[in-house]
Amino acid sequence: MIELRFHEELYDGFAIDEAVKTYAAYATAELSRDGGAYVVKVTAKPEATSEGIDERVLSAELANYALGLTIEKARAAGGAA
């Protein structure tokens, strides 16, 4: 299990949720909030690890996807990210 923390002033909560859904075939995720952060606990599914998918890489990809969606949303809203 790998715990990811996303500062709520930097990341969009809906983007994090969408990233979790996108990677649901490969990992289970437990979402919560802690202070000013969204917390995602990522655990690679056994079938994913048996196919050679590394939990650290999977977690990094999920975080990167959440960042990309956050940036896209900010740009669409006319903000600077």
C-alpha positions as CSV (number, residue, x, y, z in Angstrom):
1,M,0.0,0.0,0.0
2,I,1.3,3.4,-0.9
3,E,-0.2,6.6,0.5
4,L,-0.5,9.6,-1.8
5,R,-1.2,13.1,-0.4
6,F,-2.6,15.9,-2.6
7,H,-2.7,19.4,-1.2
8,E,-6.3,20.7,-1.6
9,E,-5.1,24.1,-2.7
10,L,-3.1,22.6,-5.6
11,Y,-5.3,19.6,-6.7
12,D,-8.9,19.4,-7.8
13,G,-10.8,16.7,-5.8
14,F,-12.8,15.7,-8.8
15,A,-9.6,15.1,-10.8
16,I,-8.3,12.8,-8.0
17,D,-11.5,10.9,-8.0
18,E,-11.4,10.5,-11.8
19,A,-7.8,9.3,-11.7
20,V,-8.8,6.7,-9.1
21,K,-11.6,5.5,-11.3
22,T,-9.3,5.4,-14.3
23,Y,-6.8,3.1,-12.6
24,A,-9.5,1.0,-10.8
25,A,-8.8,-2.0,-13.0
26,Y,-5.2,-2.1,-11.6
27,A,-5.6,-0.9,-8.0
28,T,-7.9,-0.5,-5.1
29,A,-7.9,3.0,-3.6
30,E,-9.1,4.3,-0.3
31,L,-9.9,8.0,-0.3
32,S,-10.0,10.3,2.6
33,R,-9.2,13.9,3.7
34,D,-6.7,14.9,6.3
35,G,-6.4,18.5,7.2
36,G,-5.7,20.4,4.0
37,A,-5.0,17.3,1.9
38,Y,-6.8,14.6,-0.1
39,V,-5.3,11.2,0.9
40,V,-5.4,8.2,-1.5
41,K,-4.1,4.8,-0.3
42,V,-3.3,2.8,-3.4
43,T,-3.0,-1.0,-3.3
44,A,-2.2,-2.8,-6.6
45,K,-4.6,-5.6,-7.3
46,P,-3.0,-9.2,-7.3
47,E,-3.8,-9.6,-11.0
48,A,-1.9,-6.4,-11.8
49,T,1.2,-7.4,-9.8
50,S,1.2,-10.8,-11.4
51,E,1.3,-9.1,-14.8
52,G,4.4,-7.2,-13.6
53,I,2.8,-3.9,-12.7
54,D,4.8,-2.2,-9.9
55,E,2.7,-0.6,-7.2
56,R,5.1,2.4,-7.0
57,V,4.9,3.1,-10.7
58,L,1.1,2.6,-10.6
59,S,0.8,5.2,-7.8
60,A,3.1,7.6,-9.6
61,E,1.0,7.3,-12.8
62,L,-2.2,7.9,-10.8
63,A,-0.7,11.0,-9.2
64,N,0.5,12.3,-12.6
65,Y,-3.0,11.7,-14.2
66,A,-4.6,13.6,-11.3
67,L,-2.2,16.5,-11.9
68,G,-2.9,16.5,-15.6
69,L,-6.7,16.6,-15.0
70,T,-6.3,19.4,-12.4
71,I,-4.3,21.5,-14.9
72,E,-6.8,20.8,-17.7
73,K,-9.7,21.9,-15.4
74,A,-7.8,25.1,-14.4
75,R,-7.1,26.0,-18.0
76,A,-10.7,25.4,-19.0
77,A,-11.9,27.7,-16.2
78,G,-9.4,30.4,-17.4
79,G,-7.1,30.0,-14.4
80,A,-3.3,29.7,-14.5
81,A,-1.8,26.4,-13.4
